[in-house]
């Protein structure tokens, strides 16, 4: 279990700017736990999205229970593989 879900949607407005969003529900834990998870997700995106992000797309990371227990480097690997899968799916959709 990666600790988060990544949703990527192409905007189609011709702008190459990356959109980034984070959400962590109350199912993950109390406010302190949710905020820690959001900080970790922000740090992951700050490191990975400039190189691996999909231009002109909105990226949304949804925190899942147990995400704070996973080693940060492992979360980074999960994000890289999720971005690669998303890029393949978007490339297959483009005519």
N, C-alpha and C positions, 0 to 999 in steps of 0.2 A: 504494500500500500504506500503510495508516494507521499501522502500527507497533504496533497492539494490536487485540484483538478484545473486543467488549463483549457480555456475556451478561446478560440481565435476566430475572428470574423472579418473578412475583407470588407472595407468600407465602400470602395468603388467610387470615391469622389475625386480620384486623381492625385490626392495629396499623399506624399510618402512618409508622413509623420506617424510614429508609433503611438497608439493609444494604449494606456495601461490602467487597469482597475484591479482592486483587491476587495474581497469580501470574506468575512469570517463570521459565521452565525453563532448564536448562543449555544448551539449543540457542542461546539468545540470546548467551551468552558466559560469561566467568569471573565470579567472585563480585562483583568491583568493577563490572563492566558490568551485571550483574543488579540489584545494589542501586541503581545510578544510575537504571536504568529504573523500579524500584519507587518511588523518590523522585519521579521525574517524574510517574508515574501518580497518586501521592498528591496532588501539587500540582495536577494537573488536576482531580481529584475535589473537592478542597477549594474550588476556584474555581467549578466548574460544577454540581455536584450539588445544592447548596442551592436553586438556582433551577430547574434543569432536570431534576433527578432525579425518578424515579417513586415516589410515596409508597406505602409498603407493599410494596416490591419489593426483592429482593436484586440488587445490581449487582456483577458480577465483571469485572475488566479483566485480560486475558491478554496479557502483553507478547510482542511478536514481534521476530525479528531485524531490525535496522535502525531500531528505534524511537528509539534514542539519537541517530541521525543526522538526524532530522527536527526542524525548528525548532519550538520550544515552542508558538508561536501557531498553527501549522498543526495540531499535535496537538490543541489546544483546539477548532479548527474541526471536526476529525474526530470528536471526542467529542460536540460539540453535534449534529452531523448523525446520529450513531449513536443518541443519546438520543431524537431526534425520530422516527427510524424505529422504535425499540423501543416508544415510546409509542403510535404508530399501530398496531403489531401487537398490543399488549396491549389497546388500545381495541377492536379488531376482534374479539378473542376473548371479551370480556366480553359476556354476553347482555343 
